[in-house]
């Protein structure tokens, strides 16, 4: 079957693969991965590790009250040197971010160069932070040997003020005012800008920039490929005041750095080199003298206003090759660039030879394109149609482009730099003050390169499942990274995210490690053992810190589900008591089973793990049974609820039918007869429990013959008697089941919102299928109705686990009340197909994620460019939240690969 990968933008960009590779020749991209994993050639050394946004982040915030968006706003970004990282468009850098390369554009009308994506901060958007630009990650191999990025840049003046003003007037009941709503793309008056990268070697990149005029009249565009060094010299660090140098020489920029060596950016044609310094323009910002007479915004001021703000000697630490194109209506122009490390560190290298921007350039570009096609042809099943193949490939591309260099020395940040104003005293007791041990200097997979340009622990776990499909080595390294000594808190807690490292994310690390282990062929036992050793610390932290009553039911706070409850579960309760959570308890039951599964695998090679297996078997039994004993399960409603246990010992069940009550389904595994035979100690302990602790029979006692005719046992927080009843809720179209997957809140709460009065206040939860009207957690994230990919993925995985135990003997009505019986595998397949259909064209050629946005639905230049939203409308599937959440939303690629395998 043909797998067609289409790149909108011209016939020359259509790649068609007509059949599967039959040659026995090694796949070049897989060879590069093997070389990188073995340390032979570091093909991952350079990549798209430059953030889309560094302003408005916690790292750059030195304010008294933690007002990150105000302290470093977008208006400062062009003029102010970043402390911890850099940002740019279509950017790449090395894995230490010594140098950065990115694209800058100017349409002749904007008040500033377009050097970074514009959006509103958490204090400016009516549903929280929101980017107001359109760009796409079209392609990337895991070694970044071939990449493609696309951006649509308006030809009229960018409506910065209008976007700010109109969004400020809108409330939470209103939709966001987006760039397309301004009419700026009417009559196709925009530039389609594409950047292709192809590696000739780990440190030699061929770059093709294509600017296409989509309007019906000739237009002028300024294109400024830019190279600069990250500012490491201005912070007063001991021995850190050495300054690298860039020199403009005709059509090239030559850089010298004492660690990196010599680096060259050379372009074709006759651009003008412009040089300034990556130092703060203190005079513009604060009326103070600065370090350089040609500061960071010097190129901007020179191009836009003609100011004498670039160094006439063509030296500095930031440079650009300035091209000016007159492009006819419907025409395009291209720039060929080569970014190369041309010499090792000192002694001083000789001038670099001219770069090959002709035949050699073409050979590299076309070879890497063909190799990328071959690689993805081997990843994406032949049964996936052309549209599904396009979605899967762009989802993986987004994951690859979402890798960012992340630098954050929390102790240094808390204390302040020697050369800067000391932070306010309250900083030592404020945000992240308990995480002084953390010192990040790594490339990490981010949830969204603009809205969430910092890692999140549970997001990352889901990222790694899909990443393992193309680069298991990197996926394993990422999972291990957050468990290393400079991340994991000494008390065993995994850091959540930089806004509050101490917040509690769901414990999904063990689940993800098992998934990655299996995807990688279930052979890297060293990886599994390293993960498990550290997770023993984290599991103990959970038991010690999040089981207040010592009764094996757990708290945890918001647990990644933001505003799912009637009140903020991470804040002080409105009345004295303890909130015992069904999701927290379900997560911990799942965690115990994940650790049990790990121990069983490792015990095949080291009998010392047998004791660990029996420990987690017992702990699972305690947790799962406690959920029933402590009243989390409501037998009348056939649902799990959070329970507020008051100081007088009474209970208030919070009867919100949400994903909180479905997540216990994920706590399930099987023990086969073969496992119990190989680990007789575990079998003996199981039999002892059934004989001496019959109260645990419901969660560990179910047994039946497996496909091999041998006995197997089900360990599950949701026992056989409850699973069918709970699934009847989950698979009901009047409750959780939508056309596009599972909602996070039952639609029954549309007509019957849940309400409870506590401490004289009334708290309510109603079904909200789109953006939240609640201000909890910034208001741009909503777990009160929309469809979220990670929880859907977990529940689909759980269904497959139950199917492996029950086989075809257990069939459920699907949808509920339809009269149609389906096996659990069939239900899992259909749920997967519903989620995939969010992104693929329907019978009318429309993609549900784009909702009523006609430009995205019908325009041939837009409709096949896929974004991966944070979550989706619970009724119509329209994409909501962050628009480049190709972290966990990229799980759609895994669903496609699994469903079409």
C-alpha positions in Angstrom: 0.0 0.0 0.0 1.3 3.5 -0.8 2.2 5.7 2.0 2.0 9.3 0.9 3.7 12.1 2.8 2.6 15.5 1.6 4.4 18.8 2.2 2.0 21.6 1.3 3.7 24.4 -0.6 4.5 23.1 -4.1 4.6 20.1 -6.4 8.3 19.8 -5.8 7.7 19.1 -2.1 5.4 16.1 -2.5 7.1 12.9 -1.5 5.5 9.7 -2.5 6.6 6.3 -1.3 5.1 3.6 -3.5 6.2 0.5 -1.6 8.0 -0.8 1.4 11.8 -1.1 1.3 12.9 -4.5 0.1 16.6 -4.0 0.1 18.7 -5.7 2.9 20.8 -2.5 3.0 20.9 -0.9 6.5 18.6 2.0 7.1 20.9 5.0 7.3 18.9 6.8 10.0 18.9 3.7 12.2 22.7 3.5 11.6 23.0 7.1 12.8 20.9 6.2 15.9 23.1 3.2 16.6 26.3 5.4 16.2 24.8 8.0 18.6 23.8 5.4 21.2 27.2 3.8 21.1 29.1 7.1 21.4 30.8 6.7 18.0 29.3 9.8 16.4 27.1 12.3 18.2 24.3 12.7 15.7 22.2 14.3 18.4 24.8 17.0 19.3 23.0 19.6 17.2 19.2 19.8 17.0 16.1 22.0 17.4 17.0 22.6 21.0 16.3 26.4 20.9 13.1 27.3 22.7 10.2 29.1 21.1 9.9 31.3 24.2 12.3 32.2 26.9 10.6 35.4 28.1 7.9 35.1 30.8 9.4 32.0 32.3 10.2 31.3 36.0 14.0 31.0 35.2 14.1 34.6 34.0 11.9 35.9 36.8 13.8 37.8 39.5 10.7 39.7 40.8 9.7 40.0 44.4 6.3 38.3 44.0 7.0 35.8 41.2 5.2 37.7 38.5 7.1 36.1 35.6 5.0 37.5 32.8 5.4 41.1 34.0 9.0 40.9 35.0 10.2 39.7 31.6 7.5 40.6 29.0 7.6 40.1 25.2 8.5 43.8 24.8 11.8 43.2 26.6 12.8 40.0 24.7 14.4 41.7 21.7 16.5 44.0 24.0 17.3 42.0 27.1 19.9 39.2 27.3 18.4 36.0 28.7 20.1 34.5 31.8 19.3 30.8 31.4 18.5 30.1 27.7 17.6 31.6 24.4 14.6 31.6 21.9 14.0 32.0 18.2 12.1 30.8 15.2 13.0 27.5 13.4 16.0 27.5 15.8 18.8 25.0 16.3 21.7 25.0 18.7 24.2 22.5 20.2 23.3 20.4 23.2 25.0 22.9 25.5 23.5 25.9 23.7 26.9 27.5 23.1 25.7 28.8 19.8 22.2 29.4 18.4 20.9 29.7 14.9 17.4 31.0 14.0 15.5 32.9 11.4 14.3 36.5 11.6 11.9 38.2 9.2 10.6 41.7 8.5 7.7 42.5 6.1 8.5 46.2 6.0 5.5 47.2 8.1 5.9 45.6 11.5 7.3 47.8 14.3 9.9 45.1 15.2 11.7 42.3 13.5 9.9 39.0 13.8 12.5 37.1 15.8 10.2 35.1 18.1 6.6 34.1 18.3 4.2 36.6 19.9 1.5 35.6 22.3 -0.3 36.7 25.5 0.9 35.8 29.0 -1.2 34.3 31.7 -2.2 37.8 32.7 -3.3 38.8 29.2 -5.3 35.9 27.7 -8.9 35.4 28.6 -8.1 31.7 29.0 -4.5 32.0 30.2 -1.4 32.1 28.1 -1.9 31.8 24.4 0.4 32.1 21.4 -1.0 34.2 18.5 1.0 32.9 15.5 0.8 29.9 13.1 3.7 27.6 12.6 4.1 23.9 12.2 6.7 21.2 12.7 6.4 19.2 9.5 9.2 16.7 9.8 12.2 15.5 11.8 14.1 12.3 12.1 15.2 11.3 15.6 18.8 12.4 14.9 17.6 15.6 13.2 19.4 14.5 10.1 16.4 15.9 8.2 13.9 18.5 9.6 11.2 20.8 8.2 9.5 23.8 9.8 6.8 26.0 8.4 5.5 29.5 9.3 2.8 31.8 7.8 3.9 35.4 8.2 1.4 38.2 7.5 2.4 40.8 4.9 0.5 43.6 6.6 1.6 45.0 9.9 1.3 42.4 12.6 -1.7 43.4 14.9 0.1 43.3 18.2 -2.0 46.0 19.9 -5.3 44.7 18.5 -4.6 41.2 19.8 -3.8 42.5 23.3 -6.7 44.9 23.5 -9.5 42.6 22.2 -8.4 39.7 24.4 -8.3 42.0 27.4 -12.0 42.9 26.8 -13.1 39.2 26.6 -14.1 37.2 29.6 -13.9 33.5 30.5 -17.3 32.9 28.8 -15.9 34.3 25.5 -13.6 32.5 23.0 -10.1 33.6 22.5 -9.4 36.3 19.9 -6.9 34.8 17.5 -4.7 36.1 14.7 -6.9 34.6 12.0 -9.9 36.5 13.5 -8.2 39.9 12.6 -8.6 39.2 8.9 -4.9 39.6 8.3 -4.8 36.4 6.2 -7.7 37.5 3.9 -6.9 37.3 0.2 -3.8 35.2 0.9 -1.7 38.2 1.9 1.0 36.2 3.7 4.4 34.6 3.3 4.7 30.9 3.5 8.1 30.4 5.0 9.7 26.9 5.1 13.0 25.9 6.5 14.6 22.5 5.7 17.6 21.2 7.6 19.8 18.3 6.3 22.9 17.1 8.2 26.0 16.3 6.2 27.7 15.3 9.4 26.8 15.7 13.1 28.2 19.3 13.0 27.5 20.3 9.4 24.0 21.4 8.5 22.7 22.4 5.1 19.8 24.8 5.5 17.3 25.7 2.7 15.0 28.7 3.5 12.1 29.1 1.1 9.9 32.2 1.2 6.8 32.0 -1.0 4.6 35.0 -1.7 1.0 33.7 -1.6 -0.6 37.1 -2.5 -1.7 38.4 -5.9 0.8 41.2 -5.9 4.6 41.6 -5.7 5.9 42.0 -2.1 9.2 42.7 -0.4 10.6 40.6 2.5 13.7 41.0 4.6 15.1 37.6 5.6 17.8 37.5 8.3 19.3 34.1 9.1 20.9 34.8 12.5 23.8 33.2 14.5 24.7 34.2 18.1 26.3 33.0 21.2 24.3 32.5 24.4 25.3 35.1 26.9 27.4 33.4 29.6 29.8 36.3 30.3 27.6 39.0 31.8 26.6 37.3 35.1 29.8 37.7 37.2 30.5 34.0 37.5 34.0 33.1 38.5 36.1 32.5 35.4 33.0 33.1 33.2 33.7 36.5 31.8 35.4 35.3 28.6 33.5 36.6 25.5 33.4 34.7 22.2 33.5 36.5 18.9 31.6 36.6 15.6 33.0 38.3 12.5 31.1 39.3 9.4 33.0 38.4 6.2 31.0 38.9 3.0 28.2 36.3 2.8 29.3 34.5 6.0 29.6 34.8 9.7 32.6 33.3 11.4 32.5 32.5 15.1 35.2 31.6 17.5 34.6 30.0 20.9 37.2 28.5 23.2 35.1 25.3 23.8 33.2 25.0 20.6 36.0 26.0 18.3 35.3 27.8 15.0 31.7 27.8 13.6 30.7 29.1 10.2 27.4 30.3 8.8 27.7 30.9 5.1 24.9 31.8 2.6 24.6 32.1 -1.1 24.0 35.4 -2.9 25.1 38.8 -1.6 23.6 39.4 1.8 24.9 42.1 4.1 26.4 40.9 7.4 25.1 42.8 10.4 26.7 42.4 13.8 25.9 43.5 17.3 26.3 42.0 20.8 24.0 39.6 22.7 23.9 42.1 25.6 21.1 43.9 27.2 20.1 47.4 25.9 19.9 48.8 29.5 19.5 52.3 28.1 16.2 51.5 26.3 14.8 49.4 29.2 15.9 51.3 32.3 17.8 54.5 31.2 21.1 53.0 32.3 24.4 52.6 30.5 24.9 49.1 29.1 27.9 46.8 28.4 27.9 47.4 24.7 27.3 50.3 22.3 25.7 47.8 19.9 23.4 45.7 22.2 21.0 42.8 21.4 18.4 44.8 19.6 20.9 46.6 17.4 20.1 44.6 14.3 16.4 45.2 14.9 16.8 48.9 15.2 19.1 49.1 12.2 16.8 47.2 9.8 13.5 48.7 11.0 14.5 52.2 11.7 17.9 52.7 9.9 19.6 53.4 13.2 23.4 53.2 13.5 23.2 50.4 16.0 25.2 47.7 14.3 29.0 47.5 14.7 30.7 49.1 11.6 33.7 46.8 12.3 31.4 43.8 11.8 32.3 42.2 15.0 30.1 41.1 17.9 28.4 38.1 19.6 25.2 38.2 17.5 25.0 38.4 13.8 22.7 38.1 10.8 23.0 37.8 7.0 20.6 40.4 5.7 18.7 39.4 2.5 16.1 41.7 0.9 13.8 40.0 -1.7 11.3 41.4 -4.2 9.1 38.4 -4.9 6.4 38.5 -7.6 2.8 37.5 -7.0 2.7 33.7 -6.4 6.5 33.5 -6.6 9.2 32.3 -4.2 12.8 32.8 -3.4 15.3 30.5 -1.7 18.4 30.9 0.4 21.0 28.2 0.8 22.9 28.3 4.0 25.5 26.0 5.6 26.1 25.9 9.3 29.3 24.1 10.1 31.8 23.6 12.9 34.9 24.2 10.8 37.7 23.7 13.4 38.2 22.4 16.9 39.1 24.7 19.8 42.4 26.7 19.9 45.0 27.2 18.8 43.5 29.8 16.5 42.2 28.1 13.3 42.9 29.3 9.8 40.1 31.0 7.9 37.5 28.4 6.9 37.3 27.3 3.3 34.2 28.3 1.3 31.1 26.2 2.0 29.7 23.9 -0.7 26.3 25.5 -1.4 25.8 23.9 -4.8 26.2 20.2 -5.8 27.2 18.9 -2.4 24.4 20.9 -0.8 21.9 19.3 -3.1 23.2 15.8 -2.6 22.9 16.1 1.1 19.4 17.6 1.1 17.9 15.0 -1.3 19.7 12.1 0.4 18.4 13.1 3.8 14.9 13.6 2.5 14.9 10.1 1.0 16.4 8.6 4.1 13.7 10.2 6.3 11.0 8.8 4.0 12.6 5.3 4.2 12.9 5.5 8.0 9.2 6.6 8.6 8.0 4.1 6.0 9.5 1.4 8.3 7.9 3.0 11.4 4.3 3.7 10.1 2.4 0.6 9.2 1.4 0.0 5.6 -2.2 -0.3 6.8 -2.3 3.4 7.8 -3.7 5.4 5.0 -2.1 8.5 3.6 -3.8 10.9 6.0 -3.0 8.8 9.1 0.6 8.6 7.9 0.7 12.3 7.6 -0.7 12.8 11.1 1.7 10.3 12.7 4.7 11.8 11.0 3.9 15.3 12.0 3.1 14.2 15.5 6.6 12.6 15.8 8.1 15.7 14.2 6.5 17.8 16.9 8.0 15.6 19.6 11.4 15.9 18.0 11.2 19.7 17.6 9.9 19.9 21.2 13.3 18.9 22.6 14.8 21.9 24.3 18.1 22.8 26.0 17.1 23.4 29.6 19.4 25.2 32.0 18.4 26.1 35.5 20.7 26.2 38.6 18.1 26.7 41.2 20.6 27.6 44.0 22.2 30.2 41.8 18.7 31.5 40.8 17.7 31.8 44.5 20.8 33.6 45.5 21.2 35.8 42.5 24.3 36.3 40.3 27.3 38.2 41.5 27.0 40.8 38.8 23.3 41.4 39.3 21.0 43.1 41.9 20.4 40.7 44.8 17.0 39.0 44.7 14.5 40.1 47.4 14.8 38.3 50.7 11.4 36.6 50.4 12.8 34.7 47.4 14.6 32.3 49.8 11.3 31.1 51.2 9.2 31.4 48.0 8.8 29.5 44.8 11.1 26.4 44.5 13.2 27.4 47.6 13.1 23.8 48.7 14.6 22.6 45.4 18.0 24.3 45.8 19.8 21.1 44.9 18.5 21.1 41.3 21.0 22.0 38.6 19.6 21.3 35.1 21.8 21.5 32.0 20.2 19.1 29.6 18.2 18.6 26.5 14.7 17.7 27.6 11.4 16.9 25.9 9.0 19.8 26.6 5.2 19.7 26.6 4.8 22.7 24.3 7.8 24.8 23.0 5.9 28.1 23.5 3.2 27.7 26.2 5.1 25.2 28.3 8.8 25.7 27.5 9.8 23.7 30.6 9.5 20.0 31.3 6.6 18.5 33.3 7.2 15.2 34.9 4.0 13.3 34.0 3.9 14.9 30.5 7.4 13.7 29.9 6.5 10.1 30.8 3.8 10.1 28.1 6.2 11.7 25.6 8.7 8.9 26.1 6.1 6.2 25.1 5.8 7.7 21.6 9.5 8.7 21.4 10.4 5.1 22.0 8.8 4.2 18.7 11.5 6.1 16.9 14.3 6.6 19.4 14.2 4.3 22.4 17.7 5.4 23.5 16.6 9.0 24.0 13.3 7.9 25.6 15.2 5.8 28.2 17.7 8.6 28.8 14.8 11.1 29.4 13.1 8.8 32.0 16.3 8.2 33.8 17.2 11.9 33.8 14.4 13.1 36.2 15.5 10.3 38.6 19.1 11.5 38.7 20.5 13.1 41.9 20.4 16.6 40.5 16.7 16.3 39.8 15.1 13.9 42.2 14.6 15.5 45.6 16.7 14.0 48.4 13.4 13.0 50.0 12.4 11.0 46.9 10.0 13.4 45.2 10.2 13.8 41.4 10.1 17.5 40.4 6.8 18.5 38.8 7.6 21.6 36.6 9.4 24.9 37.1 6.4 27.0 38.2 6.3 24.7 41.3 8.7 21.8 41.4 7.0 20.7 44.7 3.6 20.2 43.1 2.6 16.6 42.8 2.2 15.0 39.4 0.7 11.5 39.0 3.2 8.7 39.5 3.4 7.4 35.9 7.2 7.1 35.6 7.1 3.3 36.3 4.3 2.8 33.8 6.2 4.7 31.1 9.4 2.9 31.8 7.7 -0.5 31.3 6.1 0.7 28.1 9.5 1.9 26.8 11.2 -1.3 27.9 8.6 -3.3 25.9 8.7 -1.1 22.8 12.5 -1.5 22.8 12.2 -5.2 22.7 12.1 -6.0 26.4 15.9 -6.7 26.6 17.5 -3.7 28.3 17.3 -5.0 31.9 20.0 -2.6 33.0 17.7 0.4 32.1 14.8 -1.2 34.0 16.9 -1.9 37.1 18.3 1.7 37.1 14.8 3.1 36.9 13.5 0.8 39.6 16.2 1.6 42.1 15.3 5.3 42.0 11.6 4.7 41.9 11.9 2.8 45.2 12.8 6.1 46.8 9.9 7.8 45.0 7.3 5.2 46.0 8.4 5.5 49.6 8.0 9.3 49.4 4.4 8.8 48.3 3.7 6.4 51.1 5.2 8.6 53.7 3.9 12.0 52.5 0.6 11.4 50.7 -1.2 8.8 52.9 -1.9 11.1 55.9 -4.0 8.6 57.8 -1.8 5.6 57.1 -4.8 3.8 55.8 -3.6 3.1 52.2 -5.8 5.6 50.6 -3.9 8.6 49.1 -4.2 12.3 48.7 -1.9 14.2 46.3 -3.7 17.4 45.4 -4.5 18.4 41.9 -2.5 15.5 40.5 -2.3 17.0 37.0 -6.0 17.3 36.7 -6.1 21.0 37.5 -9.7 22.0 38.1 -11.4 18.6 37.9 -12.9 19.0 41.5 -15.3 21.4 43.0 -12.4 23.2 44.7 -8.6 23.4 44.4 -7.4 20.1 45.6 -3.8 21.4 46.1 -4.9 24.3 48.3 -6.0 24.4 51.9 -9.4 22.6 52.3 -12.4 24.8 52.9 -13.1 22.8 56.1 -10.9 20.9 58.5 -10.2 17.4 57.3 -8.4 15.3 54.7 -9.4 14.8 51.0 -8.9 11.1 50.1 -8.7 10.8 46.4 -9.8 8.1 44.1 -7.3 9.1 41.4 -4.4 9.3 44.0 -5.3 5.9 45.3 -5.8 4.5 41.8 -2.4 6.0 40.7 -0.7 4.3 43.7 -2.4 1.0 43.1 -1.1 1.2 39.5 2.3 2.2 40.7 2.5 -0.8 43.0 1.6 -3.1 40.1 4.1 -1.4 37.8 6.8 -2.0 40.4 5.6 -5.6 40.8 5.9 -6.1 37.0 9.4 -4.6 37.0 10.5 -6.9 39.8 9.1 -10.0 38.0 11.1 -9.1 34.9 14.3 -8.4 36.8 13.9 -11.5 39.0 14.5 -13.6 35.9 18.2 -12.4 36.0 18.6 -11.6 39.7 16.7 -13.6 42.4 17.1 -10.7 44.8 14.2 -9.0 43.1 11.8 -11.8 44.2 11.5 -10.2 47.6 10.7 -6.9 46.0 8.0 -8.5 43.9 6.2 -9.9 46.9 6.5 -6.6 48.7 4.7 -4.8 45.9 2.1 -7.6 45.5 1.2 -7.1 49.1 1.2 -3.3 48.9 -1.1 -3.4 45.9 -3.5 -5.6 47.8 -3.6 -3.2 50.7 -4.2 -0.2 48.5 -6.8 -1.7 46.3 -8.8 -3.2 49.2 -8.6 0.1 51.1 -10.4 1.9 48.3 -13.5 -0.1 49.1 -13.0 -0.2 52.9 -12.6 3.5 53.1 -15.6 4.3 51.0 -14.1 5.5 47.7 -16.3 3.0 45.8 -20.0 3.9 45.7 -21.7 0.6 45.0 -25.1 2.2 44.2 -23.6 4.6 41.6 -21.0 2.0 40.5 -18.3 4.7 40.6 -15.2 5.8 42.5 -15.5 9.3 44.2 -13.1 11.5 46.2 -14.1 11.5 49.9 -13.7 14.4 52.2 -13.0 12.9 55.7 -13.8 15.5 58.3 -12.1 16.1 61.6 -15.0 14.4 63.5 -14.6 11.2 61.4 -17.6 11.7 59.2 -17.3 11.5 55.4 -18.6 13.7 52.6 -18.4 11.9 49.3 -17.8 14.4 46.4 -20.0 12.8 43.9 -18.5 14.3 40.8 -18.4 11.7 38.0 -15.1 12.5 36.4 -12.0 10.8 35.1 -10.9 10.7 38.8 -13.3 7.8 39.2 -12.2 6.0 36.0 -8.5 6.0 36.6 -8.6 3.1 39.1 -9.3 1.0 35.9 -5.6 1.5 35.0 -4.5 -0.4 38.1 -4.4 -3.9 36.7 -2.0 -6.7 35.6 -2.0 -10.4 35.2 0.0 -13.1 37.0 0.5 -16.1 34.7 1.0 -19.7 35.8 4.5 -19.5 34.2 5.4 -16.5 36.4 4.2 -18.2 39.6 6.1 -21.3 38.6 9.3 -19.3 38.1 8.8 -17.3 41.3 7.4 -19.8 43.8 7.8 -17.4 46.7 5.3 -15.0 45.0 2.9 -17.9 44.4 3.2 -19.0 48.0 2.5 -15.4 49.2 -0.5 -15.2 47.0 -1.9 -18.4 48.3 -1.3 -17.3 51.9 -3.2 -14.1 51.3 -6.2 -15.9 49.8 -6.2 -18.4 52.8 -5.5 -16.0 55.6 -6.7 -12.6 54.3 -9.9 -13.5 52.4 -10.9 -9.8 52.4 -8.4 -9.3 49.6 -9.8 -12.0 47.3 -11.8 -9.4 45.3 -8.6 -7.6 44.1 -6.2 -10.6 43.8 -8.4 -13.7 43.6 -9.9 -13.7 40.0 -8.6 -16.5 37.9 -9.3 -18.1 34.6 -7.5 -20.0 31.8 -5.3 -18.0 29.5 -4.8 -18.3 25.8 -2.2 -21.0 26.4 -4.7 -23.1 28.4 -2.9 -22.4 31.7 -4.3 -20.6 34.7 -3.7 -16.9 35.2 -4.8 -14.5 37.9 -6.0 -10.9 37.7 -4.7 -8.3 40.0 -7.0 -5.3 39.7 -8.3 -2.4 41.8 -11.5 -2.8 39.8 -12.6 -6.4 40.3 -14.6 -8.6 37.9 -17.8 -7.7 39.6 -17.2 -3.9 39.3 -15.5 -3.6 36.0 -18.6 -4.2 33.8 -20.6 -1.7 35.9 -17.9 0.9 35.8 -17.5 0.5 32.0 -21.2 1.0 31.6 -20.7 4.5 32.9 -17.5 5.1 30.9 -19.0 3.9 27.6 -22.3 5.8 27.9 -22.7 8.6 25.3 -24.8 10.5 27.9 -21.8 10.4 30.2 -18.1 10.0 29.1 -18.2 8.6 25.6 -18.1 11.1 22.8 -17.6 10.8 19.1 -14.0 11.6 19.6 -13.0 9.7 22.7 -13.7 9.9 26.5 -14.6 13.1 28.2 -13.0 14.0 31.5 -16.4 14.7 33.1 -19.7 13.1 32.7 -22.0 15.0 30.4 -24.8 14.2 32.9 -23.4 17.2 34.9 -24.6 19.5 32.1 -28.1 19.4 33.4 -27.2 18.3 36.9 -24.1 20.1 38.1 -22.6 18.8 41.3 -22.8 21.3 44.2 -21.6 21.0 47.8 -21.6 23.6 50.7 -18.4 23.5 52.8 -17.5 26.1 55.4 -20.3 28.3 54.4 -19.2 28.4 50.7 -20.9 26.6 47.8 -18.6 24.8 45.3 -19.9 23.6 42.0 -18.8 21.4 39.1 -20.7 21.5 35.8 -19.9 20.0 32.4 -17.9 22.4 30.3 -16.9 20.9 27.0 -14.5 23.7 26.0 -12.5 26.4 27.7 -13.0 26.6 31.4 -15.0 29.3 33.2 -13.1 28.5 36.3 -10.0 30.5 37.2 -8.3 27.5 38.9 -4.8 26.9 37.7 -4.8 29.9 35.4 -8.1 29.1 33.6 -6.5 27.9 30.4 -6.7 24.2 31.3 -9.9 22.4 31.8 -10.7 18.9 33.1 -14.4 19.5 33.4 -15.5 18.0 30.1 -12.9 18.1 27.3 -11.1 15.1 25.9 -7.5 14.7 27.0 -5.2 12.3 25.2 -3.1 11.0 28.2 -6.1 9.7 30.2 -7.7 8.3 27.2 -4.5 6.5 26.3 -4.2 5.0 29.8 -7.8 3.8 29.8 -7.4 2.2 26.4 -4.2 0.5 27.6 -6.2 -0.8 30.6 -8.9 -2.2 28.4 -6.3 -4.1 26.5 -4.9 -5.5 29.8 -8.4 -6.7 30.8 -8.9 -8.1 27.4 -5.7 -10.2 27.8 -7.3 -11.7 30.9 -10.9 -12.1 29.9 -10.4 -12.8 26.2 -13.5 -12.8 24.0 -15.6 -14.2 26.9 -16.2 -10.8 28.4 -18.3 -8.6 26.1 -19.8 -5.3 27.1 -22.6 -3.2 25.6 -20.9 -0.6 23.4 -22.1 2.1 23.5 -24.1 1.6 26.6 -27.8 0.9 25.8 -27.0 0.3 22.2 -27.8 -3.4 22.3 -24.5 -4.1 20.6 -21.9 -6.3 22.4 -18.2 -5.8 21.8 -15.1 -7.4 23.3 -12.8 -5.2 25.2 -10.2 -5.3 22.5 -12.8 -4.1 20.0 -13.8 -1.3 22.4 -10.1 -0.3 22.7 -9.8 -0.3 18.9 -12.9 1.9 18.5 -11.8 4.3 21.1 -8.4 4.6 19.4 -10.1 5.2 16.1 -12.2 8.0 17.6 -9.2 9.7 19.0 -7.3 9.4 15.7 -10.3 10.9 13.9 -9.8 14.1 15.7 -6.9 14.8 13.3 -7.9 13.0 10.1 -10.2 14.4 7.5 -13.8 13.3 7.8 -16.3 12.6 4.9 -16.5 16.3 4.2 -12.7 16.7 4.1 -12.6 18.5 7.5 -10.4 17.9 10.5 -12.4 18.1 13.8 -9.4 19.7 15.6 -9.9 22.9 13.5 -13.5 23.3 14.3 -15.2 26.2 12.5 -11.9 27.8 11.3 -12.6 27.7 7.6 -9.1 28.7 6.6 -7.6 25.6 8.3 -10.4 23.4 7.0 -10.6 24.2 3.3 -7.5 26.2 2.2 -5.1 23.9 0.3 -2.1 25.7 1.8 -3.3 25.2 5.4 -5.5 22.1 5.7 -2.7 19.5 5.7 -0.6 21.3 8.3 -1.4 19.6 11.6 -1.3 21.1 15.0 -1.5 19.0 18.2 -3.7 20.8 20.7 -3.5 20.4 24.5 -7.1 19.0 24.7 -10.3 18.8 22.7 -13.9 20.0 22.8 -15.9 17.3 24.5 -18.7 17.3 22.0 -17.3 18.4 18.6 -13.6 17.6 19.0 -12.3 21.1 18.2 -8.7 21.7 19.5 -8.3 23.8 22.6 -5.5 25.0 24.9 -1.9 25.1 23.9 -1.6 24.4 20.1 1.8 22.7 19.9 1.3 20.2 22.7 3.0 17.5 20.7 4.2 16.0 23.9 1.4 13.8 25.2 -1.0 14.7 22.3 1.6 13.0 20.1 0.3 9.7 21.6 -2.0 9.8 18.6 1.0 8.5 16.6 1.3 5.5 19.0 -2.5 4.8 18.6 -2.1 4.8 14.8 0.9 2.5 15.0 -0.9 0.1 17.3 -4.3 0.1 15.6 -2.7 -0.4 12.1 0.0 -2.8 13.1 
